[in-house]
Amino acid sequence: MAKTLRTAQWITCVSTAVQRHWSKQVPEVSGSSSVVYNGFKPVARPIASLPMESPVLLYLGRLAPEK
């Protein structure tokens, strides 16, 4: 896991506890991570194409309506 996190451009965590945990385990990622909290309704809007090559998204977790 640490090797994967070191190669990521950005890490998004579901809580500050998770962010702190991985920042302690892999100190190099502390400056390239943020927290996005659950519990909001997404805004309906058209999806625009991204001005870059195909990005890669690595999701670690489970898809469930609760934490």
Biotite code that builds the C-alpha atoms (Angstrom):
import biotite.structure as struc

atoms = struc.array([
    struc.Atom([0.000, 0.000, 0.000], chain_id="A", res_id=1, res_name="MET", atom_name="CA", element="C"),
    struc.Atom([2.782, 2.455, 0.857], chain_id="A", res_id=2, res_name="ALA", atom_name="CA", element="C"),
    struc.Atom([4.355, 2.010, -2.597], chain_id="A", res_id=3, res_name="LYS", atom_name="CA", element="C"),
    struc.Atom([1.017, 2.733, -4.269], chain_id="A", res_id=4, res_name="THR", atom_name="CA", element="C"),
    struc.Atom([0.447, 5.835, -2.151], chain_id="A", res_id=5, res_name="LEU", atom_name="CA", element="C"),
    struc.Atom([3.937, 7.160, -2.927], chain_id="A", res_id=6, res_name="ARG", atom_name="CA", element="C"),
    struc.Atom([3.229, 7.000, -6.675], chain_id="A", res_id=7, res_name="THR", atom_name="CA", element="C"),
    struc.Atom([-0.164, 8.768, -6.445], chain_id="A", res_id=8, res_name="ALA", atom_name="CA", element="C"),
    struc.Atom([-0.400, 12.398, -7.524], chain_id="A", res_id=9, res_name="GLN", atom_name="CA", element="C"),
    struc.Atom([-3.159, 13.048, -4.978], chain_id="A", res_id=10, res_name="TRP", atom_name="CA", element="C"),
    struc.Atom([-4.888, 11.032, -2.243], chain_id="A", res_id=11, res_name="ILE", atom_name="CA", element="C"),
    struc.Atom([-8.470, 11.700, -1.187], chain_id="A", res_id=12, res_name="THR", atom_name="CA", element="C"),
    struc.Atom([-9.523, 10.387, 2.220], chain_id="A", res_id=13, res_name="CYS", atom_name="CA", element="C"),
    struc.Atom([-13.011, 9.973, 3.721], chain_id="A", res_id=14, res_name="VAL", atom_name="CA", element="C"),
    struc.Atom([-12.026, 11.353, 7.142], chain_id="A", res_id=15, res_name="SER", atom_name="CA", element="C"),
    struc.Atom([-9.241, 13.199, 8.905], chain_id="A", res_id=16, res_name="THR", atom_name="CA", element="C"),
    struc.Atom([-8.542, 10.019, 10.893], chain_id="A", res_id=17, res_name="ALA", atom_name="CA", element="C"),
    struc.Atom([-7.792, 8.126, 7.652], chain_id="A", res_id=18, res_name="VAL", atom_name="CA", element="C"),
    struc.Atom([-5.690, 11.024, 6.372], chain_id="A", res_id=19, res_name="GLN", atom_name="CA", element="C"),
    struc.Atom([-3.698, 11.140, 9.631], chain_id="A", res_id=20, res_name="ARG", atom_name="CA", element="C"),
    struc.Atom([-3.221, 7.368, 9.593], chain_id="A", res_id=21, res_name="HIS", atom_name="CA", element="C"),
    struc.Atom([-1.694, 7.342, 6.104], chain_id="A", res_id=22, res_name="TRP", atom_name="CA", element="C"),
    struc.Atom([0.330, 10.489, 6.755], chain_id="A", res_id=23, res_name="SER", atom_name="CA", element="C"),
    struc.Atom([1.932, 8.708, 9.724], chain_id="A", res_id=24, res_name="LYS", atom_name="CA", element="C"),
    struc.Atom([2.508, 5.503, 7.740], chain_id="A", res_id=25, res_name="GLN", atom_name="CA", element="C"),
    struc.Atom([3.814, 7.279, 4.625], chain_id="A", res_id=26, res_name="VAL", atom_name="CA", element="C"),
    struc.Atom([4.976, 10.808, 5.617], chain_id="A", res_id=27, res_name="PRO", atom_name="CA", element="C"),
    struc.Atom([5.696, 11.750, 1.981], chain_id="A", res_id=28, res_name="GLU", atom_name="CA", element="C"),
    struc.Atom([1.957, 11.859, 1.181], chain_id="A", res_id=29, res_name="VAL", atom_name="CA", element="C"),
    struc.Atom([0.934, 14.352, 3.868], chain_id="A", res_id=30, res_name="SER", atom_name="CA", element="C"),
    struc.Atom([1.294, 17.297, 1.478], chain_id="A", res_id=31, res_name="GLY", atom_name="CA", element="C"),
    struc.Atom([-0.614, 15.654, -1.355], chain_id="A", res_id=32, res_name="SER", atom_name="CA", element="C"),
    struc.Atom([-3.818, 14.517, 0.332], chain_id="A", res_id=33, res_name="SER", atom_name="CA", element="C"),
    struc.Atom([-7.172, 15.953, 1.331], chain_id="A", res_id=34, res_name="SER", atom_name="CA", element="C"),
    struc.Atom([-10.449, 14.941, 2.957], chain_id="A", res_id=35, res_name="VAL", atom_name="CA", element="C"),
    struc.Atom([-13.807, 14.779, 1.186], chain_id="A", res_id=36, res_name="VAL", atom_name="CA", element="C"),
    struc.Atom([-16.607, 14.091, 3.624], chain_id="A", res_id=37, res_name="TYR", atom_name="CA", element="C"),
    struc.Atom([-19.688, 12.022, 2.802], chain_id="A", res_id=38, res_name="ASN", atom_name="CA", element="C"),
    struc.Atom([-23.200, 13.335, 3.141], chain_id="A", res_id=39, res_name="GLY", atom_name="CA", element="C"),
    struc.Atom([-23.930, 15.742, 0.303], chain_id="A", res_id=40, res_name="PHE", atom_name="CA", element="C"),
    struc.Atom([-26.159, 15.462, -2.721], chain_id="A", res_id=41, res_name="LYS", atom_name="CA", element="C"),
    struc.Atom([-24.255, 15.818, -5.997], chain_id="A", res_id=42, res_name="PRO", atom_name="CA", element="C"),
    struc.Atom([-25.174, 18.713, -8.242], chain_id="A", res_id=43, res_name="VAL", atom_name="CA", element="C"),
    struc.Atom([-26.703, 17.693, -11.565], chain_id="A", res_id=44, res_name="ALA", atom_name="CA", element="C"),
    struc.Atom([-24.657, 19.212, -14.356], chain_id="A", res_id=45, res_name="ARG", atom_name="CA", element="C"),
    struc.Atom([-23.270, 18.187, -17.733], chain_id="A", res_id=46, res_name="PRO", atom_name="CA", element="C"),
    struc.Atom([-20.009, 16.253, -17.650], chain_id="A", res_id=47, res_name="ILE", atom_name="CA", element="C"),
    struc.Atom([-17.216, 17.983, -19.552], chain_id="A", res_id=48, res_name="ALA", atom_name="CA", element="C"),
    struc.Atom([-14.261, 16.092, -20.934], chain_id="A", res_id=49, res_name="SER", atom_name="CA", element="C"),
    struc.Atom([-10.973, 16.540, -19.118], chain_id="A", res_id=50, res_name="LEU", atom_name="CA", element="C"),
    struc.Atom([-8.125, 18.338, -20.936], chain_id="A", res_id=51, res_name="PRO", atom_name="CA", element="C"),
    struc.Atom([-5.625, 15.545, -20.271], chain_id="A", res_id=52, res_name="MET", atom_name="CA", element="C"),
    struc.Atom([-4.836, 11.977, -21.124], chain_id="A", res_id=53, res_name="GLU", atom_name="CA", element="C"),
    struc.Atom([-6.937, 9.306, -19.510], chain_id="A", res_id=54, res_name="SER", atom_name="CA", element="C"),
    struc.Atom([-6.450, 9.599, -15.741], chain_id="A", res_id=55, res_name="PRO", atom_name="CA", element="C"),
    struc.Atom([-6.223, 6.583, -13.475], chain_id="A", res_id=56, res_name="VAL", atom_name="CA", element="C"),
    struc.Atom([-8.394, 6.439, -10.364], chain_id="A", res_id=57, res_name="LEU", atom_name="CA", element="C"),
    struc.Atom([-7.565, 3.978, -7.596], chain_id="A", res_id=58, res_name="LEU", atom_name="CA", element="C"),
    struc.Atom([-10.402, 3.538, -5.109], chain_id="A", res_id=59, res_name="TYR", atom_name="CA", element="C"),
    struc.Atom([-9.774, 1.652, -1.886], chain_id="A", res_id=60, res_name="LEU", atom_name="CA", element="C"),
    struc.Atom([-12.897, 1.136, 0.166], chain_id="A", res_id=61, res_name="GLY", atom_name="CA", element="C"),
    struc.Atom([-16.448, -0.021, -0.166], chain_id="A", res_id=62, res_name="ARG", atom_name="CA", element="C"),
    struc.Atom([-19.441, 1.506, -1.876], chain_id="A", res_id=63, res_name="LEU", atom_name="CA", element="C"),
    struc.Atom([-22.073, 1.855, 0.850], chain_id="A", res_id=64, res_name="ALA", atom_name="CA", element="C"),
    struc.Atom([-24.447, 4.630, 1.921], chain_id="A", res_id=65, res_name="PRO", atom_name="CA", element="C"),
    struc.Atom([-22.982, 4.743, 5.429], chain_id="A", res_id=66, res_name="GLU", atom_name="CA", element="C"),
    struc.Atom([-19.508, 4.922, 6.948], chain_id="A", res_id=67, res_name="LYS", atom_name="CA", element="C"),
])
